[in-house]
Amino acid sequence: MTTKKQAAVKLLQGYLWHPKNEKLNLKDYLPDTLAEDVFLLWDEMPMPPFTFFDDGSLAAEQQFYQLTLIQILVDKNTKAILIQPLADSLQSYLNTTPKSLGWQIFEDLRDL
């Protein structure tokens, strides 16, 4: 009997942010999953990943979250799901958030 090894693949990674004085619950806007075995995770960051935004405003005035989209593969030899449909789905959820929420997201195909 052959046992299949599970694997996790990071598909997208990035940051979300909003003004610190704004109480925003991301669970009100973002789902935990985007597809079967595809999970959206976010963690509050104690410090911003950069000092200034492109416009010169201080990043320290914002609350940052690290955002990661992962897929759990039942068999390590299974191919990861196509990213573009997931990115489009995530974008549609992000578009429902308040205008004060910013984001920067990158493709990041790596095994975890």
PERA-V396121 format. One record per residue. RES is the residue in three letters. SS is DSSP state (alpha for helix, beta for strand, coil for the rest). OMEGA is omega as a letter, one per 20 degrees, with the letter a starting at -180 (NA if undefined). Layout:
res->RES ss->SS omega->OMEGA
res->RES ss->SS omega->OMEGA
//
This chain:
res->MET ss->coil omega->r
res->THR ss->coil omega->r
res->THR ss->coil omega->r
res->LYS ss->coil omega->r
res->LYS ss->coil omega->r
res->GLN ss->coil omega->r
res->ALA ss->beta omega->r
res->ALA ss->beta omega->r
res->VAL ss->beta omega->r
res->LYS ss->beta omega->a
res->LEU ss->beta omega->a
res->LEU ss->beta omega->r
res->GLN ss->beta omega->r
res->GLY ss->beta omega->a
res->TYR ss->beta omega->r
res->LEU ss->beta omega->r
res->TRP ss->beta omega->r
res->HIS ss->beta omega->r
res->PRO ss->beta omega->a
res->LYS ss->coil omega->a
res->ASN ss->coil omega->r
res->GLU ss->coil omega->r
res->LYS ss->coil omega->a
res->LEU ss->coil omega->r
res->ASN ss->coil omega->a
res->LEU ss->alpha omega->r
res->LYS ss->alpha omega->r
res->ASP ss->alpha omega->a
res->TYR ss->coil omega->a
res->LEU ss->coil omega->r
res->PRO ss->coil omega->r
res->ASP ss->coil omega->a
res->THR ss->beta omega->r
res->LEU ss->beta omega->r
res->ALA ss->beta omega->r
res->GLU ss->coil omega->r
res->ASP ss->coil omega->r
res->VAL ss->beta omega->a
res->PHE ss->beta omega->r
res->LEU ss->beta omega->a
res->LEU ss->beta omega->r
res->TRP ss->beta omega->a
res->ASP ss->beta omega->r
res->GLU ss->beta omega->a
res->MET ss->beta omega->a
res->PRO ss->coil omega->r
res->MET ss->coil omega->r
res->PRO ss->coil omega->a
res->PRO ss->coil omega->r
res->PHE ss->coil omega->a
res->THR ss->coil omega->a
res->PHE ss->beta omega->r
res->PHE ss->coil omega->a
res->ASP ss->coil omega->a
res->ASP ss->coil omega->r
res->GLY ss->coil omega->r
res->SER ss->coil omega->a
res->LEU ss->beta omega->r
res->ALA ss->alpha omega->a
res->ALA ss->alpha omega->r
res->GLU ss->alpha omega->a
res->GLN ss->beta omega->r
res->GLN ss->beta omega->a
res->PHE ss->beta omega->r
res->TYR ss->beta omega->r
res->GLN ss->beta omega->a
res->LEU ss->beta omega->r
res->THR ss->beta omega->r
res->LEU ss->beta omega->a
res->ILE ss->beta omega->r
res->GLN ss->beta omega->r
res->ILE ss->beta omega->r
res->LEU ss->beta omega->a
res->VAL ss->coil omega->r
res->ASP ss->coil omega->a
res->LYS ss->coil omega->a
res->ASN ss->coil omega->r
res->THR ss->coil omega->r
res->LYS ss->coil omega->r
res->ALA ss->coil omega->r
res->ILE ss->coil omega->r
res->LEU ss->coil omega->a
res->ILE ss->alpha omega->a
res->GLN ss->alpha omega->r
res->PRO ss->alpha omega->r
res->LEU ss->alpha omega->r
res->ALA ss->alpha omega->r
res->ASP ss->alpha omega->r
res->SER ss->alpha omega->r
res->LEU ss->alpha omega->r
res->GLN ss->alpha omega->a
res->SER ss->alpha omega->r
res->TYR ss->alpha omega->a
res->LEU ss->alpha omega->r
res->ASN ss->coil omega->r
res->THR ss->coil omega->a
res->THR ss->coil omega->r
res->PRO ss->coil omega->a
res->LYS ss->coil omega->a
res->SER ss->coil omega->r
res->LEU ss->coil omega->r
res->GLY ss->beta omega->r
res->TRP ss->beta omega->r
res->GLN ss->beta omega->a
res->ILE ss->beta omega->a
res->PHE ss->beta omega->r
res->GLU ss->beta omega->a
res->ASP ss->beta omega->a
res->LEU ss->beta omega->r
res->ARG ss->beta omega->r
res->ASP ss->beta omega->r
res->LEU ss->coil omega->NA
//
